[in-house]
Amino acid sequence: MRAADLSIARDGAALFPAALAADEIARLGERLEQVIDGRPGRRLPDETSAGHLLAPDGAIGRIAASLISGAARPVRAVIFDKSPASNWIVAWHQDRTICVRNRVEVEGFGPWSTKDGLLHVAPPIAVLEGMVTLRLHLDDCDDDNAPLRIALGSHQLGYVSAAEAASRVEALPAFVCHARAGDVWAYSTPILHMSERSRSYGRRRVLQVDYAARTLPGGLEWRGLD
C-alpha cells in the first residue's frame, strides 16, 4: 500500500505532502532551536515558536480542521529531535495522556502526571478517538532516520495496554511513514506506533501537535497553547 492510499477513517493515518515550503521549514527550524535547547524532546508552552501555522487558518491548523472539525484547536505541541547524540527506541504504544490547565477529579480521567511542568491526565478513550495528531517533519525521514511505524487500523481497537500492544500489532498490517521535510503525517491519536533508533548521522526533527474540537467535561480545560 502506498502512503497516498491511506485514510484517517479506515487506516488511522494520512499523508499531506509538502504542507510547508522549504523556506518556511527553515524559518520554523531556526525558531524551534531555542525551544529544543539541545534536548531530545520538549513540549511547547505556547504558540510563539510556531506562529500562525497551528491556528485554524494556518497551514497545519487547516489540515486538522479538514479531518475532525472546523472547531479544531491545538491542545498540545512537542518538538522531537532524534540525532546521533540523542537516540532512542520507542516500543509499540498508544499516546494516552492529554495536557490540561487544572486538576479536577472527573470520573474516567486518570492517572495524573506532570511533564515539562505541565499537568497531564489519561482521559477515556473516546476523548482520544475524537482527536488528531499531526507530525510536521523538519528533516527528511527515510529508513535510516527512525521513521514512525504504525499499525494500520489500530485506532479502532479502543484502549490497548502497554503490555498488550506488541501482541495486538501482530494481527495488523504495519506501515513505515517515510517523509520529506515539509510533509505532515496525520494520525488518529490512539493509533499504535513505534520507532527504532536512528541509523543516520543527521537529525530527525518533528513538530508533533495534538488537535481537539470538543470541550472537556466536569470543569476540566485543555491546557492549549497560549
Backbone bond lengths (Angstrom), bond angles and torsions (degrees), N, CA, C in turn:
res aa  C-N    CA-C-N  psi(-1)  N-CA   C-N-CA  omega(-1)  CA-C   N-CA-C  phi
1 M - - - 1.465 - - 1.526 109.51 -
2 R 1.327 115.81 139.62 1.455 121.04 178.13 1.528 110.63 -92.00
3 A 1.343 115.58 156.48 1.469 119.69 178.26 1.518 111.20 -57.80
4 A 1.331 116.67 -36.19 1.464 120.56 -178.06 1.526 112.32 -66.23
5 D 1.341 117.76 -17.31 1.456 121.11 -177.97 1.524 112.97 -89.66
6 L 1.323 117.94 -9.18 1.459 121.29 -175.65 1.525 111.43 -78.35
7 S 1.334 115.43 151.17 1.462 120.96 175.03 1.518 109.74 -136.71
8 I 1.318 115.95 147.13 1.459 120.86 178.99 1.529 110.96 -59.78
9 A 1.323 118.24 -45.62 1.456 120.87 -174.78 1.523 111.75 -62.79
10 R 1.311 117.61 -46.92 1.465 121.08 -175.58 1.526 112.94 -84.27
11 D 1.330 115.75 -46.22 1.466 121.33 -170.11 1.522 113.95 -102.23
12 G 1.340 116.24 -22.47 1.455 119.94 -177.25 1.508 113.63 89.46
13 A 1.335 117.81 8.13 1.467 120.52 -177.90 1.519 110.19 -154.53
14 A 1.341 115.97 153.05 1.458 121.85 175.71 1.523 108.21 -155.68
15 L 1.317 116.07 144.50 1.463 121.93 179.66 1.521 110.10 -102.09
16 F 1.348 115.15 134.41 1.461 122.44 173.82 1.523 107.43 -117.84
17 P 1.341 116.89 92.47 1.469 119.71 -174.19 1.523 112.60 -71.25
18 A 1.341 114.67 147.80 1.465 122.11 174.33 1.524 112.47 51.33
19 A 1.326 116.52 45.23 1.462 120.39 177.28 1.515 111.56 -67.85
20 L 1.335 116.20 -30.34 1.462 121.59 175.94 1.522 109.42 -125.56
21 A 1.322 115.94 141.29 1.459 121.41 177.73 1.528 110.41 -76.13
22 A 1.325 115.76 165.18 1.463 121.47 -175.63 1.524 112.23 -59.05
23 D 1.341 117.89 -40.27 1.459 119.77 -178.75 1.527 111.32 -68.93
24 E 1.344 116.88 -34.51 1.460 120.07 177.37 1.528 110.91 -68.18
25 I 1.315 116.77 -39.56 1.464 121.12 177.67 1.524 110.39 -63.60
26 A 1.328 117.04 -41.69 1.466 120.67 179.81 1.521 111.05 -62.30
27 R 1.336 117.50 -43.98 1.458 120.66 179.57 1.525 111.46 -65.82
28 L 1.337 116.12 -42.30 1.461 119.90 179.07 1.524 110.71 -64.33
29 G 1.322 116.81 -41.26 1.457 120.51 178.57 1.519 112.26 -59.94
30 E 1.320 117.08 -39.66 1.465 120.74 178.49 1.524 110.80 -63.80
31 R 1.323 116.95 -42.37 1.459 119.85 -179.84 1.528 111.86 -67.54
32 L 1.329 116.02 -38.13 1.457 119.80 -176.89 1.524 112.99 -74.82
33 E 1.322 117.86 -18.76 1.466 119.86 177.40 1.522 111.11 -57.41
34 Q 1.320 117.21 -36.34 1.462 120.40 179.37 1.518 111.49 -67.80
35 V 1.335 116.31 -30.32 1.462 120.56 178.78 1.526 110.43 -77.51
36 I 1.332 116.56 -44.08 1.462 120.77 -178.76 1.521 110.70 -60.70
37 D 1.332 116.16 -49.55 1.468 121.99 175.37 1.531 111.82 50.27
38 G 1.322 116.38 42.93 1.451 120.80 175.57 1.516 115.42 78.41
39 R 1.323 118.65 4.99 1.463 121.60 -177.99 1.534 110.66 -95.46
40 P 1.344 118.10 155.77 1.469 119.89 179.73 1.520 113.59 -72.12
41 G 1.316 116.37 -23.90 1.452 119.67 179.40 1.514 110.07 -164.25
42 R 1.323 115.82 145.93 1.459 118.87 179.62 1.518 109.97 -155.33
43 R 1.311 116.06 137.35 1.457 121.07 177.42 1.529 110.56 -78.13
44 L 1.325 116.39 138.65 1.456 121.19 178.05 1.523 108.65 -83.81
45 P 1.325 118.58 122.63 1.461 120.04 179.81 1.518 113.36 -76.98
46 D 1.334 117.60 -17.57 1.468 120.17 -178.24 1.520 109.29 -153.50
47 E 1.328 115.59 -177.04 1.464 121.04 -176.30 1.527 112.55 -92.27
48 T 1.323 118.04 4.19 1.461 120.69 -173.40 1.519 112.19 -54.02
49 S 1.326 116.98 -46.88 1.459 120.71 -174.88 1.521 112.92 -70.56
50 A 1.317 117.21 -35.21 1.459 120.85 -176.28 1.523 113.30 -93.73
51 G 1.332 116.63 -7.54 1.459 120.60 175.64 1.516 113.45 57.25
52 H 1.323 115.21 -138.06 1.458 120.76 -174.53 1.520 113.15 -81.03
53 L 1.332 118.47 -5.31 1.460 121.04 -173.81 1.518 112.99 -60.54
54 L 1.349 116.70 -34.65 1.454 120.84 -174.69 1.522 113.20 -87.57
55 A 1.324 118.22 -13.58 1.460 122.31 -178.83 1.523 110.57 -65.15
56 P 1.341 117.58 161.85 1.468 120.60 -177.56 1.526 114.14 -54.80
57 D 1.336 117.57 -29.93 1.455 120.02 179.45 1.523 112.55 -101.02
58 G 1.338 117.23 9.25 1.456 121.35 178.83 1.515 111.76 -86.39
59 A 1.326 116.76 170.41 1.461 121.85 -175.73 1.518 112.43 -60.84
60 I 1.333 117.30 -34.96 1.458 121.13 179.05 1.532 110.14 -86.28
61 G 1.313 116.67 -44.37 1.462 120.60 -179.14 1.516 113.29 -59.10
62 R 1.324 116.94 -34.25 1.471 119.36 -179.70 1.522 111.59 -65.38
63 I 1.328 116.26 -32.66 1.466 119.46 178.05 1.522 109.66 -65.39
64 A 1.325 116.48 -46.80 1.466 120.35 179.06 1.521 110.74 -59.62
65 A 1.327 116.67 -43.06 1.465 120.60 -179.54 1.523 111.17 -61.47
66 S 1.329 116.84 -36.55 1.465 120.20 -178.79 1.522 111.85 -71.33
67 L 1.337 117.12 -20.14 1.460 120.78 -174.99 1.523 113.82 -97.79
68 I 1.345 117.77 -36.16 1.466 118.04 -177.32 1.521 113.74 -121.05
69 S 1.333 118.62 -40.19 1.470 119.83 -179.16 1.513 108.96 175.60
70 G 1.308 115.46 154.16 1.455 119.73 173.21 1.509 112.49 -65.54
71 A 1.341 117.02 -14.72 1.464 121.68 177.71 1.521 112.82 -86.52
72 A 1.326 118.30 3.51 1.465 121.82 -177.77 1.525 111.23 -60.22
73 R 1.328 115.62 133.10 1.461 122.45 177.90 1.529 109.46 -133.12
74 P 1.343 117.99 147.48 1.464 119.44 177.17 1.522 110.30 -70.00
75 V 1.323 116.69 127.07 1.464 120.11 -178.33 1.528 112.49 -113.38
76 R 1.325 117.13 -11.47 1.470 120.84 174.38 1.515 108.49 -164.62
77 A 1.325 117.16 143.42 1.459 121.64 177.04 1.525 109.18 -139.70
78 V 1.334 115.67 137.45 1.462 122.26 -179.35 1.522 107.97 -134.01
79 I 1.322 117.45 136.82 1.456 121.25 172.91 1.522 108.06 -104.82
80 F 1.336 116.31 125.14 1.460 122.61 177.23 1.523 109.11 -107.35
81 D 1.330 116.28 140.91 1.462 121.33 179.87 1.528 108.35 -135.77
82 K 1.330 116.16 90.59 1.462 120.95 178.43 1.523 107.93 -90.85
83 S 1.334 117.08 129.04 1.455 122.40 -174.88 1.524 108.46 -151.85
84 P 1.353 118.96 172.71 1.467 119.99 176.79 1.526 112.90 -57.47
85 A 1.321 117.03 -30.22 1.463 120.43 -179.62 1.525 112.18 -83.11
86 S 1.319 117.20 -16.35 1.461 121.36 -177.82 1.526 107.69 -145.38
87 N 1.334 115.03 94.22 1.456 121.22 -169.15 1.525 108.80 -132.56
88 W 1.305 117.48 139.70 1.457 118.63 -175.94 1.528 110.51 -156.49
89 I 1.317 114.59 162.44 1.463 122.69 174.54 1.525 108.71 -104.34
90 V 1.317 116.30 139.54 1.460 121.52 172.75 1.526 107.42 -117.82
91 A 1.320 118.07 115.69 1.461 122.16 -179.11 1.528 110.39 -72.63
92 W 1.325 116.13 167.35 1.465 120.74 178.29 1.528 110.26 -56.49
93 H 1.323 116.28 130.91 1.461 120.45 -178.31 1.531 110.42 -166.25
94 Q 1.322 115.81 168.85 1.457 123.79 167.68 1.525 108.51 -105.15
95 D 1.331 117.29 146.43 1.463 120.66 167.22 1.522 107.11 -76.90
96 R 1.333 116.84 120.27 1.458 120.17 -166.37 1.523 114.64 -118.69
97 T 1.334 119.09 0.08 1.455 118.81 -177.44 1.527 111.28 -121.64
98 I 1.328 114.78 157.06 1.456 122.19 173.84 1.530 108.22 -124.70
99 C 1.323 115.67 159.64 1.462 121.31 -178.17 1.532 109.08 -101.55
100 V 1.342 116.31 126.78 1.469 120.91 -176.10 1.531 110.53 -126.18
101 R 1.347 115.41 164.14 1.463 120.94 -176.48 1.531 112.95 -78.63
102 N 1.321 116.55 -38.83 1.455 119.13 -172.86 1.521 109.75 -145.11
103 R 1.318 115.36 159.94 1.462 119.45 -179.89 1.521 110.15 -90.56
104 V 1.312 115.49 116.17 1.455 123.00 175.43 1.527 106.63 -130.33
105 E 1.302 116.40 126.49 1.467 119.40 -178.76 1.523 109.36 -76.63
106 V 1.325 115.52 111.27 1.463 122.41 179.59 1.516 107.80 -126.09
107 E 1.315 116.38 136.09 1.460 120.67 -177.75 1.524 111.12 -55.80
108 G 1.324 116.31 131.58 1.455 122.08 178.36 1.505 114.15 93.07
109 F 1.345 117.59 -10.44 1.458 121.19 -179.68 1.531 109.46 -103.79
110 G 1.318 117.81 123.97 1.447 122.72 179.04 1.525 109.43 146.33
111 P 1.334 117.11 158.47 1.462 128.22 5.74 1.533 112.41 -77.39
112 W 1.353 113.97 172.89 1.458 122.27 -179.18 1.524 110.02 -103.16
113 S 1.346 115.75 153.68 1.466 121.01 176.80 1.522 109.28 -155.37
114 T 1.330 115.92 165.27 1.464 121.77 176.42 1.525 108.67 -123.93
115 K 1.336 116.64 127.76 1.461 122.60 -178.92 1.521 108.36 -131.59
116 D 1.332 115.70 125.55 1.467 120.46 -176.49 1.516 111.80 53.13
117 G 1.334 116.49 33.62 1.449 121.31 179.01 1.507 114.76 77.61
118 L 1.329 117.91 6.62 1.458 122.52 -178.39 1.522 109.74 -110.58
119 L 1.326 116.06 140.95 1.455 122.45 -175.60 1.530 110.89 -80.29
120 H 1.343 115.77 130.03 1.462 121.86 -179.87 1.523 109.65 -126.88
121 V 1.335 114.94 154.16 1.456 120.98 177.05 1.526 108.41 -148.02
122 A 1.329 116.29 148.51 1.461 121.00 174.46 1.527 108.58 -86.24
123 P 1.321 118.24 119.28 1.469 121.38 -178.09 1.529 110.74 -92.78
124 P 1.318 117.65 172.34 1.472 120.27 169.95 1.528 109.89 -58.36
125 I 1.307 116.43 151.09 1.461 120.35 -175.74 1.527 111.64 -59.69
126 A 1.323 118.74 -28.68 1.463 121.23 -179.26 1.530 111.54 -61.13
127 V 1.326 117.43 -32.40 1.465 120.31 177.48 1.522 109.95 -65.08
128 L 1.326 116.54 -46.89 1.463 120.84 -179.87 1.526 111.35 -64.73
129 E 1.320 116.65 -35.74 1.462 120.36 -179.07 1.531 112.09 -67.03
130 G 1.332 117.47 -20.13 1.459 121.08 177.58 1.520 113.53 -91.01
131 M 1.331 116.43 3.75 1.463 121.40 -176.56 1.524 111.01 -106.89
132 V 1.318 115.55 167.20 1.457 122.13 172.06 1.524 108.17 -135.91
133 T 1.324 116.05 142.25 1.459 122.18 178.90 1.523 108.62 -113.05
134 L 1.318 117.07 124.26 1.460 122.39 179.39 1.519 109.71 -108.49
135 R 1.319 116.01 134.07 1.466 121.69 178.63 1.525 108.91 -119.60
136 L 1.331 115.44 108.69 1.456 122.20 178.02 1.523 109.02 -91.22
137 H 1.318 116.86 121.23 1.469 121.62 -178.50 1.529 110.26 -88.43
138 L 1.326 115.11 124.53 1.457 120.65 176.50 1.522 112.12 -92.34
139 D 1.336 116.26 -11.55 1.465 122.51 178.48 1.519 108.25 -135.30
140 D 1.338 116.21 157.43 1.452 119.92 172.98 1.528 109.34 -61.62
141 C 1.315 116.27 147.03 1.462 120.99 -177.58 1.525 108.96 -136.28
142 D 1.337 116.27 102.90 1.458 121.12 178.72 1.523 109.44 -111.62
143 D 1.333 117.25 -164.57 1.458 120.78 -176.44 1.525 112.93 -60.59
144 D 1.340 117.08 -29.22 1.466 120.47 -178.12 1.519 113.32 -84.63
145 N 1.331 117.19 -11.70 1.464 120.49 -170.28 1.529 112.48 -112.56
146 A 1.330 115.36 37.52 1.481 122.86 172.32 1.524 113.61 55.98
147 P 1.340 117.87 57.08 1.467 118.60 175.64 1.520 110.53 -65.97
148 L 1.312 115.55 151.61 1.457 119.84 174.59 1.528 108.93 -69.16
149 R 1.319 115.68 138.07 1.462 121.89 173.64 1.522 107.36 -111.61
150 I 1.315 116.09 131.78 1.460 120.39 -176.29 1.527 109.72 -123.42
151 A 1.319 116.39 154.55 1.456 122.84 173.94 1.526 107.65 -100.02
152 L 1.317 116.27 108.81 1.463 120.59 -174.79 1.528 110.72 -62.43
153 G 1.325 115.09 132.15 1.451 121.36 179.42 1.516 115.05 84.83
154 S 1.320 117.25 -4.85 1.473 119.83 -175.95 1.521 112.86 -70.38
155 H 1.342 117.34 -14.66 1.473 119.74 177.43 1.521 111.47 -67.62
156 Q 1.336 117.33 -11.57 1.460 121.44 -178.97 1.527 112.53 -98.26
157 L 1.316 117.88 5.99 1.467 121.38 -175.85 1.520 113.26 -85.61
158 G 1.320 118.43 -7.90 1.457 119.77 -173.17 1.519 110.24 76.72
159 Y 1.333 115.78 -155.75 1.460 119.82 -178.96 1.525 110.02 -71.45
160 V 1.331 116.35 129.83 1.462 122.89 176.57 1.527 107.55 -123.71
161 S 1.315 117.05 119.70 1.458 120.34 -179.29 1.522 110.42 -70.44
162 A 1.327 116.21 158.96 1.460 121.17 178.36 1.523 111.20 -58.77
163 A 1.329 116.63 -36.11 1.463 120.75 -178.82 1.524 111.94 -68.44
164 E 1.330 117.20 -27.70 1.463 121.57 -177.12 1.524 113.30 -93.21
165 A 1.314 117.99 -16.04 1.465 121.42 -167.43 1.528 113.00 -56.43
166 A 1.330 117.68 -50.46 1.465 120.44 -175.73 1.526 111.49 -61.68
167 S 1.327 117.98 -39.96 1.461 120.26 -178.81 1.524 111.63 -72.36
168 R 1.324 118.18 -35.06 1.464 120.87 178.99 1.528 110.95 -66.79
169 V 1.322 116.49 -33.25 1.463 121.31 -178.76 1.526 111.64 -66.80
170 E 1.317 117.78 -29.64 1.467 121.54 -175.62 1.524 112.76 -59.02
171 A 1.308 117.43 -27.63 1.470 121.00 -178.08 1.524 112.94 -89.23
172 L 1.338 117.93 0.18 1.462 121.93 -174.85 1.522 111.11 -119.09
173 P 1.343 117.39 151.13 1.469 119.20 174.35 1.522 110.57 -70.07
174 A 1.323 115.50 136.83 1.469 121.02 177.20 1.530 109.28 -97.21
175 F 1.332 115.25 152.12 1.463 120.41 179.68 1.519 108.55 -137.81
176 V 1.333 116.16 136.84 1.461 122.19 179.49 1.527 108.64 -98.74
177 C 1.323 116.10 124.21 1.466 121.45 -171.92 1.530 111.59 -95.31
178 H 1.324 115.99 80.42 1.452 120.25 174.08 1.532 109.60 -69.53
179 A 1.326 115.96 155.01 1.466 119.15 -178.78 1.517 110.07 -153.70
180 R 1.312 115.34 156.16 1.460 123.08 168.24 1.520 108.22 -107.57
181 A 1.326 116.00 155.30 1.462 119.41 177.55 1.527 109.69 -55.31
182 G 1.341 116.09 129.56 1.454 121.37 -177.54 1.511 113.74 100.67
183 D 1.339 117.14 -14.36 1.464 120.25 176.76 1.525 110.47 -76.16
184 V 1.336 115.28 151.60 1.463 121.90 173.34 1.524 108.78 -121.66
185 W 1.308 115.98 123.86 1.458 121.52 168.92 1.520 108.06 -96.03
186 A 1.325 115.82 130.78 1.461 121.48 177.17 1.522 108.81 -109.45
187 Y 1.336 115.70 136.90 1.459 121.41 -179.09 1.518 110.38 -132.80
188 S 1.328 115.98 142.63 1.454 119.35 164.41 1.526 106.17 -64.47
189 T 1.313 117.90 126.13 1.463 121.87 -168.39 1.526 114.64 -53.13
190 P 1.358 121.11 -35.30 1.462 119.09 -178.61 1.532 115.17 -79.76
191 I 1.326 119.74 4.80 1.462 120.74 -174.89 1.530 110.62 -61.13
192 L 1.331 116.91 141.84 1.458 121.42 175.28 1.524 108.91 -77.21
193 H 1.341 115.63 132.44 1.459 119.68 -176.34 1.523 110.59 -150.50
194 M 1.341 115.61 164.64 1.458 121.74 178.32 1.522 108.74 -158.70
195 S 1.330 116.68 169.93 1.466 120.66 171.57 1.519 109.37 -152.60
196 E 1.331 114.82 147.64 1.459 121.51 178.10 1.525 110.23 -86.91
197 R 1.332 115.76 175.89 1.461 119.31 168.99 1.527 109.49 -66.98
198 S 1.310 115.79 147.75 1.457 120.37 176.15 1.531 110.05 -72.69
199 R 1.341 115.22 141.46 1.459 121.12 173.55 1.527 111.19 -105.86
200 S 1.329 115.76 8.96 1.457 121.65 -177.14 1.520 111.02 -95.34
201 Y 1.330 115.60 155.95 1.462 120.28 173.81 1.530 111.71 -88.62
202 G 1.318 116.36 -1.91 1.457 120.06 179.58 1.513 111.84 -97.56
203 R 1.319 115.68 -175.50 1.455 122.15 179.29 1.531 109.88 -95.73
204 R 1.342 115.07 157.28 1.458 121.19 172.29 1.523 107.25 -131.64
205 R 1.348 114.57 86.41 1.460 120.86 -178.56 1.529 109.31 -93.05
206 V 1.318 114.97 131.85 1.461 121.72 -179.86 1.524 108.92 -135.39
207 L 1.321 116.50 129.04 1.463 121.42 171.57 1.517 107.36 -96.21
208 Q 1.324 116.51 113.09 1.464 122.20 -178.13 1.519 109.74 -105.11
209 V 1.328 116.17 125.43 1.464 121.36 -175.88 1.520 109.49 -127.58
210 D 1.329 116.60 125.58 1.465 122.34 174.41 1.522 108.97 -91.94
211 Y 1.333 115.87 135.11 1.460 122.14 178.13 1.528 109.73 -120.35
212 A 1.332 115.37 144.04 1.461 122.10 174.71 1.516 108.69 -139.94
213 A 1.321 115.91 153.32 1.466 120.61 179.21 1.518 112.31 -115.75
214 R 1.328 117.29 -15.58 1.460 120.60 -176.19 1.520 111.19 -100.76
215 T 1.330 115.87 152.93 1.456 120.63 173.43 1.525 109.26 -80.57
216 L 1.333 116.03 162.06 1.456 121.51 179.12 1.528 110.22 -94.20
217 P 1.321 118.39 154.25 1.472 120.89 -175.85 1.529 113.14 -85.93
218 G 1.324 115.63 166.65 1.460 122.27 166.68 1.510 116.53 66.02
219 G 1.343 117.78 20.04 1.452 120.06 -179.69 1.518 114.44 93.32
220 L 1.321 118.04 -4.06 1.462 120.52 173.83 1.524 109.83 -70.50
221 E 1.340 115.95 144.87 1.458 120.93 179.36 1.514 109.39 -132.58
222 W 1.335 116.02 139.16 1.448 120.07 172.42 1.519 110.43 -58.53
223 R 1.300 117.94 139.46 1.464 120.84 175.67 1.533 110.05 -67.21
224 G 1.310 115.92 -40.83 1.461 120.32 177.36 1.527 112.55 63.74
225 L 1.311 115.45 -168.04 1.466 123.28 179.54 1.516 107.81 -124.06
226 D 1.322 117.20 101.26 1.462 121.79 -176.32 1.526 110.53 -77.23
